[in-house]
């Protein structure tokens, strides 16, 4: 919802029926912590409270294998993100989630360096007591569920966890149950969106526009004991199109997911706000 004033965006999410939101911290977005001043942070906090919305996560896009100067800048940016998380919700700060970058063919060659860099990221998160959740991506070095598990285990920090997004594993030919059972023990956050195509050529879609059976998905989450949030991600492949309408996208996504959740028999926990 980059094109909307933040108050309008939050009000629309609340009216549609969402319980929580994710705020993008990328440059040019409402919640970029490098640009969001103190008064604006207070207004954002107040708007969230007025619309009875909780912040489930803060989205970053930090490339793990960047050159040293950019790595140091990423550490500073991560620190700013953690500080914003604590300002928005001091008692229960939202997590920071990010992809990692790199290329699929380079997984084996870059794995050790990724672990070293992630350990540095985890130290920043630990100092602020904010969880960092890393996400596998179909086009990144960590592109399989077991890759993300390997990184989380190798770092071994309670402040480094996983974000799960089935769309990326679907494009890699992995089944929902297979990838979810592998990653869920380490998962604290879930993105949902659909896909079409395959790993080399694909298009991300809104939830419900693809083949994912969300009733089965929610049922499996309940059976496996997942207690976290499930958050719609609208890909840049969608929101960059000239005819994109954010309010329509929010409504269509909700109308696909809410009935599926009810059909699944899983309990939707309405959080206190």
DOKEKOL-866984 format. One record per residue (C-alpha): residue in three letters; x negated, y negated, z negated. Coordinates in pm, whole numbers. Example, Ala and Ser with C-alpha at 12.3 -4.5 7.8 and 13.67 -1.06 7.14 Angstrom:
REM DOKEKOL-866984
 resn     xx     yy     zz
  Ala  -1230    450   -780
  Ser  -1367    106   -714
***
This chain:
REM DOKEKOL-866984
 resn     xx     yy     zz
  Unk      0      0      0
  Unk   -292   -230     72
  Unk    -75   -460    282
  Unk    171   -535     -2
  Unk    129   -761   -305
  Unk     43   -534   -596
  Unk    357   -627   -794
  Unk    576   -539   -496
  Unk    391   -212   -442
  Unk    427   -105   -806
  Unk    794   -202   -817
  Unk    858      4   -503
  Unk    687    310   -650
  Unk    888    282   -970
  Unk   1218    230   -788
  Unk   1149    528   -561
  Unk   1106    753   -863
  Unk    735    801   -911
  Unk    602    844  -1264
  Unk    244    734  -1198
  Unk     21    579   -935
  Unk   -338    587   -818
  Unk   -513    255   -760
  Unk   -774    224   -485
  Unk  -1096     54   -597
  Unk  -1247     29   -251
  Unk  -1360   -315   -128
  Unk  -1064   -513      2
  Unk   -806   -335   -214
  Unk   -606   -482   -501
  Unk   -805   -316   -779
  Unk  -1162   -357   -653
  Unk  -1332   -395   -994
  Unk  -1605   -618   -850
  Unk  -1341   -874   -749
  Unk  -1061   -824  -1002
  Unk  -1091  -1106  -1257
  Unk   -983  -1091  -1621
  Unk   -651  -1271  -1570
  Unk   -572  -1050  -1270
  Unk   -649   -741  -1476
  Unk   -403   -853  -1741
  Unk   -137   -918  -1475
  Unk   -198   -573  -1330
  Unk   -164   -416  -1676
  Unk    156   -611  -1738
  Unk    301   -513  -1400
  Unk    232   -145  -1467
  Unk    409   -174  -1803
  Unk    704   -365  -1657
  Unk    749    -98  -1389
  Unk    702    186  -1638
  Unk    417    335  -1439
  Unk    106    507  -1568
  Unk   -225    498  -1379
  Unk   -316    860  -1305
  Unk   -641    783  -1130
  Unk   -868    526   -972
  Unk   -992    607   -620
  Unk  -1351    539   -526
  Unk  -1548    644   -219
  Unk  -1906    685   -339
  Unk  -2141    866   -102
  Unk  -2359   1096   -310
  Unk  -2646   1137    -62
  Unk  -2703    766      5
  Unk  -3048    608      6
  Unk  -3194    518   -335
  Unk  -3089    153   -326
  Unk  -2731    250   -245
  Unk  -2742    520   -512
  Unk  -2829    256   -773
  Unk  -2548     36   -641
  Unk  -2311    333   -669
  Unk  -2406    380  -1034
  Unk  -2323     17  -1101
  Unk  -1997     44   -910
  Unk  -1907    357  -1107
  Unk  -1977    171  -1430
  Unk  -1743   -111  -1322
  Unk  -1476    146  -1234
  Unk  -1503    306  -1577
  Unk  -1480    -33  -1748
  Unk  -1163   -111  -1552
  Unk  -1016    228  -1645
  Unk  -1068    150  -2014
  Unk   -917   -197  -1975
  Unk   -606    -64  -1802
  Unk   -545    213  -2058
  Unk   -778    205  -2361
  Unk   -617    504  -2533
  Unk   -604    731  -2227
  Unk   -820    586  -1949
  Unk   -735    707  -1599
  Unk   -995    924  -1431
  Unk  -1211    812  -1141
  Unk  -1189   1033   -832
  Unk  -1413   1032   -528
  Unk  -1527   1235   -232
  Unk  -1902   1295   -196
  Unk  -1998   1253    170
  Unk  -2263   1445    363
  Unk  -2207   1690    648
  Unk  -2071   2047    627
  Unk  -2380   2195    794
  Unk  -2604   2039    526
  Unk  -2449   2202    218
  Unk  -2735   2441    143
  Unk  -3006   2187    221
  Unk  -2855   1910      8
  Unk  -2701   2103   -280
  Unk  -2987   2048   -528
  Unk  -3003   1677   -450
  Unk  -2626   1650   -494
  Unk  -2651   1812   -837
  Unk  -2927   1570   -939
  Unk  -2726   1268   -826
  Unk  -2406   1397   -985
  Unk  -2585   1436  -1316
  Unk  -2666   1065  -1301
  Unk  -2304    984  -1220
  Unk  -2188   1201  -1510
  Unk  -2413   1009  -1752
  Unk  -2239    685  -1656
  Unk  -1897    845  -1704
  Unk  -2001    994  -2038
  Unk  -2125    658  -2168
  Unk  -1784    508  -2093
  Unk  -1589    820  -2195
  Unk  -1406    828  -1863
  Unk  -1365   1148  -1658
  Unk  -1506   1158  -1307
  Unk  -1330   1399  -1069
  Unk  -1503   1502   -745
  Unk  -1314   1620   -439
  Unk  -1410   1860   -162
  Unk  -1354   1724    188
  Unk  -1321   1912    517
  Unk  -1588   1692    679
  Unk  -1829   1661    384
  Unk  -2117   1875    261
  Unk  -1899   2010    -23
  Unk  -1617   2136    199
  Unk  -1509   2459     26
  Unk  -1351   2511   -315
  Unk  -1647   2715   -433
  Unk  -1881   2428   -343
  Unk  -1702   2194   -582
  Unk  -1703   2460   -855
  Unk  -2077   2512   -807
  Unk  -2148   2141   -846
  Unk  -1932   2100  -1156
  Unk  -2084   2406  -1321
  Unk  -2441   2306  -1236
  Unk  -2405   1960  -1392
  Unk  -2227   2104  -1694
  Unk  -2085   1777  -1826
  Unk  -1740   1757  -1989
  Unk  -1701   1423  -1809
  Unk  -1740   1574  -1460
  Unk  -1440   1765  -1331
  Unk  -1273   1850   -999
  Unk   -995   1696   -794
  Unk   -802   1942   -579
  Unk   -662   1857   -235
  Unk   -533   2160    -45
  Unk   -523   1975    289
  Unk   -903   1991    319
  Unk   -917   2363    243
  Unk   -622   2438    470
  Unk   -821   2290    759
  Unk  -1102   2529    665
  Unk   -869   2827    693
  Unk   -835   2889    319
  Unk   -504   2989    167
  Unk   -335   2782   -101
  Unk   -345   3050   -370
  Unk   -704   3146   -288
  Unk   -848   2794   -307
  Unk   -629   2687   -598
  Unk   -718   2985   -817
  Unk  -1087   2917   -751
  Unk  -1080   2548   -835
  Unk   -796   2500  -1081
  Unk   -990   2596  -1398
  Unk  -1202   2285  -1333
  Unk   -926   2062  -1190
  Unk   -783   1756  -1364
  Unk   -621   1580  -1068
  Unk   -436   1681   -751
  Unk   -383   1497   -423
  Unk   -110   1607   -183
  Unk    -82   1544    190
  Unk    -26   1763    496
  Unk   -233   1835    804
  Unk   -227   1949   1161
  Unk   -515   2075   1372
  Unk   -838   2238   1254
  Unk  -1168   2141   1093
  Unk  -1319   1991   1409
  Unk  -1012   1796   1517
  Unk   -732   1717   1275
  Unk   -470   1470   1167
  Unk   -360   1413    809
  Unk     15   1378    758
  Unk    252   1268    485
  Unk    364   1542    245
  Unk    649   1736    403
  Unk    542   1663    762
  Unk    327   1974    785
  Unk    344   2342    692
  Unk    281   2329    317
  Unk    552   2499    111
  Unk    564   2258   -181
  Unk    820   2459   -379
  Unk    577   2753   -374
  Unk    290   2516   -448
  Unk    457   2371   -758
  Unk    562   2715   -875
  Unk    202   2836   -850
  Unk     77   2530  -1040
  Unk    321   2606  -1320
  Unk    225   2973  -1328
  Unk   -144   2881  -1350
  Unk    -78   2634  -1630
  Unk   -171   2308  -1460
  Unk    -80   2010  -1679
  Unk   -215   1715  -1478
  Unk    -76   1477  -1220
  Unk     15   1540   -858
  Unk    -40   1224   -655
  Unk     46   1144   -294
  Unk   -252   1035    -85
  Unk   -173    847    235
  Unk   -475    897    459
  Unk   -640    613    647
  Unk   -547    808    960
  Unk   -189    710    874
  Unk   -202    373    701
  Unk   -436    223    962
  Unk   -179    266   1239
  Unk    -12    -59   1354
  Unk    339     79   1301
  Unk    271    210    947
  Unk    533    111    690
  Unk    417    171    330
  Unk    762    162    172
  Unk    892    418    421
  Unk    589    639    358
  Unk    645    627    -19
  Unk   1011    715     16
  Unk    959    998    266
  Unk    686   1151     53
  Unk    900   1140   -261
  Unk   1200   1284    -80
  Unk    987   1578     30
  Unk    823   1645   -306
  Unk   1089   1582   -571
  Unk   1339   1842   -438
  Unk   1057   2093   -393
  Unk    953   2044   -755
  Unk   1310   2101   -871
  Unk   1345   2408   -649
  Unk   1022   2553   -785
  Unk   1161   2575  -1138
  Unk    851   2400  -1272
  Unk    912   2148  -1545
  Unk    848   1788  -1452
  Unk    703   1627  -1759
  Unk    821   1270  -1786
  Unk    529   1095  -1956
  Unk    574    834  -2225
  Unk    464    496  -2091
***
